[in-house]
Amino acid sequence: MRLTSLGLVRGLIGYAVGLLLGMAVVVVSRLLMGMSVWEAEAAWVGGVFFAVIGFLGGVGALSDWLKWTRGAETPLLHGPPADKPAWTRYFGVDYNHKVIGIQYGVTGLFLLLIGGSLALVFRAELADSGISFLQPGTYNTFLSMHAWVALAAILLGVGGMANYLVPLMIGAADMAFPRLNAFAYWINVPAILTLLLSMLFGWDSGWTAYPPLSLRGPVGYQLVFLSIFSIGLSSILGSLNIIVTMLMMRPKGMSLFRMPIFCWAILATSLIQLTATQLIGQAFLMLSFERTLGMPFFNPLYNAAGENIGGQPLLFQHLFWFYSHPAVYVFVLPGLGIISELLPVFSRKPLFGYRWVALSSLAIALVGFLVWGHHMFTSGYGEYLRVVFMISTLLVAVPTGVKFFSWLGTLWGGRLTFPTPMLFTLGAISVFLIGGLSGPILATTATDLFLHDTYFVVGHFHATIFGGFVFPFFAAIYYWYPKITGRMYDETMGKLHFWLMTPGFWLMSLAQMTAGTMGMRRRIADYDPALGVENVHLLVTIAGFVIAFSILIMIYNLFTSAEIGATAGNNPWRSRSPEWQIPSPAPEHSYARPIAVVGEPYDYGLAGSKYIASMGAGDD
Amino acid sequence: MLKLPQSSTDRKHFVIVGALVLVVTVLLGFALLAILPVKAQSSVQAEPIRWLFQLHIWLIAFLFALVSVFMFYALFVFRRRKHDTSEGEHFEGNTVLEILWTVVPLVLVVIFSFIGLQTLQQTTSGGDDIRVEAVGFQWAWTFNYPNGVTSAEMVLPVNKPALISLTSTDVIHSFWVAEWGPKQDLVPGMRTQLHVTPTEVGEYKLNCAELCGLTHWNMVATVRVVPEAEYTAWMEQKIAEQNIEVVSR
């Protein structure tokens, strides 16, 4: 097997060629315009732009579309490539949604490890006061990278769950647009490469990239802007695909209120991604234009009389948060959907208040569009906005409360068992509770003016993201692992992972919040020992390392169990959901025959009830 | 040993859980207040923040107790016993409960909006007996008094309402003396302001609370709150040092 038969390798070559080509285009253009030939920033901007396209061309994500322009036939091939080992299909363009789902999920997990490792480095630095090994410039780059790498990891993890599960859950053969699906995954890869490349130059504004600071720093910023722009494009195209699939490809009898509840969560998530992502794309594009071409969107410029005739720094913050707040719900809604999906299975009871849970996801998504300004309480915008955004933000508590109470209703009176996926589901509820309850204190403006940009906020959103994404994502991995691999993970290692990670995380959250109320600011490379937070920081660091260690146990578990795990059987959890009614691992064509929905999805404990039936050849 | 009822709707469950929620709320409330010491306590504007923070803590304690006690109780009482292969009780929901736990939080939101509005007014208002301009730049501060005095440290008389006018010459910074409570960003091209009435004599640190580049962590200035006589003396000395002709305000 030749190395270049791997799509990924061809993509990397395409990236390198594109980089050089793009730089050459910039150099030649500058030469023709009579400017100084080499200007690093312009060259890199041109370079990475062409590099991303080069990668997509090299990997083959554009091939079928290019063939269409010539009117050539492009059959949808199924199954692993004939002349290569089966694993190679994961390293190239493949149109099966289950392959793409795994590609998303594994890439997301990989990025989670990188993002987490970056955090461990600066957590070690913060374990005591004084600068010991991480210089402030590097520290700032690391904390900025930690955020975007982790956020990219989450977006990919969400993409993984949605891609793998939604078509299976609604009994669809695949996604509506398989080529678009593959493209939406593969554009992430050069984007991630570009993001990691930005570390060579550094950038120091945190993920928020507020101008004017982000207009001044090194070239690293430009790479970040282009990377996030590409990942955003992936979000938009992926969510479009999901929405169409969900609305158009459900089987006979599956009304929206008979979908597995996870689909509702993904529907709400996709609506946000489809309509809000443009704003961050635009905001970062404007920053890029302002840096490269000097267009004054955000940086103030003064005339002789000292009046501002240039841009407005606050404009950026509005654009940025109009996406970046709803994005938080993109991160957590799928996870909350996982919680709602798994609780009935391990309680052997119907989901309490299905319709309320389903609609609460939509309600969170809609209210989520109206709260962005709570990130700007201290920004200096009009006094009136401090009131409006306080009230809209407090409203988020209502649909979120509905979810919590409905989960309790689901547990109540069940026959509960506690294998690893259930433990992580319960862990998710406990951690999301910490994140959720520390929210209103930041929503009321007066308390936020004190807590804004402190470690209290750091504690709050890490609890939200871990409870809303990381814990449910791990629950999902353990839960669907048998469906993906056909084998069982190791239960002892799974439980060890849980019992290290969960108390570790509780401790970390609370300690971060304590540091915040004691006056510890966010995003600082060093702190004053007089604050008295050294012991608290040491606790946070130790807890962070415990969490990291527990995640390594999971990775080891996932790798070894794929080889030596016990055979799982088709439906080890006795779930009613369609994907568990087919063989494990899920076959190339998921459903041999179309399915029809004949009952409610969560009627556990109702004798004789059925959710789906397989349709015979004559049925229609 | 307490014998627990089998049916999930037995009133006995709810009596036990209700009692546990009360106990846990009280214990948790005091525990949280102990591990979350609010540093803001040396200005008039810090008072509403502390008060609202504590109100939140008690609500958090109650809601945390409510959800976690119900959850842990259910995990214990409704766990599957050995050799039990039955399914859970079949109920799909309860519309009255759903409406209740939508409306009650909605009422709480209205109440907290009202309280939030009042505390916001209190924490962002005050007089302007003393006026100072604070200018932030990478990575230091300068303070300008209306009489022309310029200083690298900020000195304010105790118990006198001060209005601090804020601006930045380069990137966004944020003015924060933790002991005073609220913070306020400094935005280039804009002028923002912060009211503070310091209530305790002492030396404080003014920190930048918005990441502003390389040595953001060390963008710090000393703030001294002194008795009024000392303030007047300091101001006279500065005027003499800087050779300023005093203009009356």
Chai-1 contact restraints between the chains, C-beta under 6 A:
chainA,res_idxA,chainB,res_idxB,connection_type,confidence,min_distance_angstrom,max_distance_angstrom,comment,restraint_id
A,P136,B,L214,contact,1.0,0.0,6.0,A-B,restraint_1
A,P136,B,T215,contact,1.0,0.0,6.0,A-B,restraint_2
A,G137,B,L214,contact,1.0,0.0,6.0,A-B,restraint_3
A,D204,B,G213,contact,1.0,0.0,6.0,A-B,restraint_4
A,G206,B,L211,contact,1.0,0.0,6.0,A-B,restraint_5
A,Y210,B,I172,contact,1.0,0.0,6.0,A-B,restraint_6
A,P212,B,V171,contact,1.0,0.0,6.0,A-B,restraint_7
A,L213,B,V171,contact,1.0,0.0,6.0,A-B,restraint_8
A,L213,B,G213,contact,1.0,0.0,6.0,A-B,restraint_9
A,P300,B,P188,contact,1.0,0.0,6.0,A-B,restraint_10
A,P300,B,G189,contact,1.0,0.0,6.0,A-B,restraint_11
A,N308,B,G189,contact,1.0,0.0,6.0,A-B,restraint_12
A,P313,B,V187,contact,1.0,0.0,6.0,A-B,restraint_13
A,S347,B,G88,contact,1.0,0.0,6.0,A-B,restraint_14
A,R348,B,E87,contact,1.0,0.0,6.0,A-B,restraint_15
A,R348,B,G88,contact,1.0,0.0,6.0,A-B,restraint_16
A,K349,B,G88,contact,1.0,0.0,6.0,A-B,restraint_17
A,P350,B,E92,contact,1.0,0.0,6.0,A-B,restraint_18
A,F352,B,G93,contact,1.0,0.0,6.0,A-B,restraint_19
A,G353,B,G93,contact,1.0,0.0,6.0,A-B,restraint_20
A,G353,B,E98,contact,1.0,0.0,6.0,A-B,restraint_21
A,W356,B,E98,contact,1.0,0.0,6.0,A-B,restraint_22
A,T378,B,K183,contact,1.0,0.0,6.0,A-B,restraint_23
A,T378,B,Q184,contact,1.0,0.0,6.0,A-B,restraint_24
A,T378,B,D185,contact,1.0,0.0,6.0,A-B,restraint_25
A,S379,B,D185,contact,1.0,0.0,6.0,A-B,restraint_26
A,G380,B,D185,contact,1.0,0.0,6.0,A-B,restraint_27
A,G380,B,V187,contact,1.0,0.0,6.0,A-B,restraint_28
A,G380,B,M190,contact,1.0,0.0,6.0,A-B,restraint_29
A,G380,B,T192,contact,1.0,0.0,6.0,A-B,restraint_30
A,V387,B,L117,contact,1.0,0.0,6.0,A-B,restraint_31
A,M390,B,G116,contact,1.0,0.0,6.0,A-B,restraint_32
A,I391,B,S113,contact,1.0,0.0,6.0,A-B,restraint_33
A,L394,B,V109,contact,1.0,0.0,6.0,A-B,restraint_34
A,L394,B,F112,contact,1.0,0.0,6.0,A-B,restraint_35
A,L394,B,S113,contact,1.0,0.0,6.0,A-B,restraint_36
A,L395,B,V109,contact,1.0,0.0,6.0,A-B,restraint_37
A,A397,B,P105,contact,1.0,0.0,6.0,A-B,restraint_38
A,V398,B,P105,contact,1.0,0.0,6.0,A-B,restraint_39
A,V398,B,L106,contact,1.0,0.0,6.0,A-B,restraint_40
A,G401,B,W101,contact,1.0,0.0,6.0,A-B,restraint_41
A,G401,B,P105,contact,1.0,0.0,6.0,A-B,restraint_42
A,V402,B,T102,contact,1.0,0.0,6.0,A-B,restraint_43
A,F404,B,V67,contact,1.0,0.0,6.0,A-B,restraint_44
A,F405,B,W101,contact,1.0,0.0,6.0,A-B,restraint_45
A,L408,B,F70,contact,1.0,0.0,6.0,A-B,restraint_46
A,L411,B,A74,contact,1.0,0.0,6.0,A-B,restraint_47
A,W412,B,S8,contact,1.0,0.0,6.0,A-B,restraint_48
A,W412,B,A74,contact,1.0,0.0,6.0,A-B,restraint_49
A,G413,B,S8,contact,1.0,0.0,6.0,A-B,restraint_50
A,G413,B,F78,contact,1.0,0.0,6.0,A-B,restraint_51
A,G413,B,G88,contact,1.0,0.0,6.0,A-B,restraint_52
A,G413,B,E89,contact,1.0,0.0,6.0,A-B,restraint_53
A,G414,B,F78,contact,1.0,0.0,6.0,A-B,restraint_54
A,G414,B,G88,contact,1.0,0.0,6.0,A-B,restraint_55
A,R415,B,R80,contact,1.0,0.0,6.0,A-B,restraint_56
A,R415,B,G88,contact,1.0,0.0,6.0,A-B,restraint_57
A,L416,B,F78,contact,1.0,0.0,6.0,A-B,restraint_58
A,L416,B,R79,contact,1.0,0.0,6.0,A-B,restraint_59
A,T417,B,R80,contact,1.0,0.0,6.0,A-B,restraint_60
A,L433,B,V67,contact,1.0,0.0,6.0,A-B,restraint_61
A,L437,B,I60,contact,1.0,0.0,6.0,A-B,restraint_62
A,L437,B,L63,contact,1.0,0.0,6.0,A-B,restraint_63
A,L437,B,F64,contact,1.0,0.0,6.0,A-B,restraint_64
A,I441,B,H56,contact,1.0,0.0,6.0,A-B,restraint_65
A,T444,B,G116,contact,1.0,0.0,6.0,A-B,restraint_66
A,T445,B,L120,contact,1.0,0.0,6.0,A-B,restraint_67
A,A446,B,P48,contact,1.0,0.0,6.0,A-B,restraint_68
A,A446,B,I49,contact,1.0,0.0,6.0,A-B,restraint_69
A,A446,B,L52,contact,1.0,0.0,6.0,A-B,restraint_70
A,A446,B,T119,contact,1.0,0.0,6.0,A-B,restraint_71
A,A446,B,L120,contact,1.0,0.0,6.0,A-B,restraint_72
A,A446,B,T123,contact,1.0,0.0,6.0,A-B,restraint_73
A,T447,B,I49,contact,1.0,0.0,6.0,A-B,restraint_74
A,T447,B,L52,contact,1.0,0.0,6.0,A-B,restraint_75
A,T447,B,F53,contact,1.0,0.0,6.0,A-B,restraint_76
A,L449,B,P182,contact,1.0,0.0,6.0,A-B,restraint_77
A,L449,B,K183,contact,1.0,0.0,6.0,A-B,restraint_78
A,F450,B,A40,contact,1.0,0.0,6.0,A-B,restraint_79
A,F450,B,I49,contact,1.0,0.0,6.0,A-B,restraint_80
A,F450,B,G181,contact,1.0,0.0,6.0,A-B,restraint_81
A,D453,B,A209,contact,1.0,0.0,6.0,A-B,restraint_82
A,T514,B,I35,contact,1.0,0.0,6.0,A-B,restraint_83
A,T514,B,L36,contact,1.0,0.0,6.0,A-B,restraint_84
A,T517,B,L36,contact,1.0,0.0,6.0,A-B,restraint_85
A,T517,B,P37,contact,1.0,0.0,6.0,A-B,restraint_86
A,T517,B,V38,contact,1.0,0.0,6.0,A-B,restraint_87
A,M518,B,K39,contact,1.0,0.0,6.0,A-B,restraint_88
A,G519,B,K39,contact,1.0,0.0,6.0,A-B,restraint_89
A,G519,B,A178,contact,1.0,0.0,6.0,A-B,restraint_90
A,R521,B,A209,contact,1.0,0.0,6.0,A-B,restraint_91
A,R523,B,L211,contact,1.0,0.0,6.0,A-B,restraint_92
A,I524,B,W217,contact,1.0,0.0,6.0,A-B,restraint_93
A,A525,B,W217,contact,1.0,0.0,6.0,A-B,restraint_94
A,D526,B,W217,contact,1.0,0.0,6.0,A-B,restraint_95
A,Y604,B,E87,contact,1.0,0.0,6.0,A-B,restraint_96
A,G605,B,E87,contact,1.0,0.0,6.0,A-B,restraint_97
A,G605,B,G88,contact,1.0,0.0,6.0,A-B,restraint_98
A,G605,B,H90,contact,1.0,0.0,6.0,A-B,restraint_99
A,L606,B,H90,contact,1.0,0.0,6.0,A-B,restraint_100
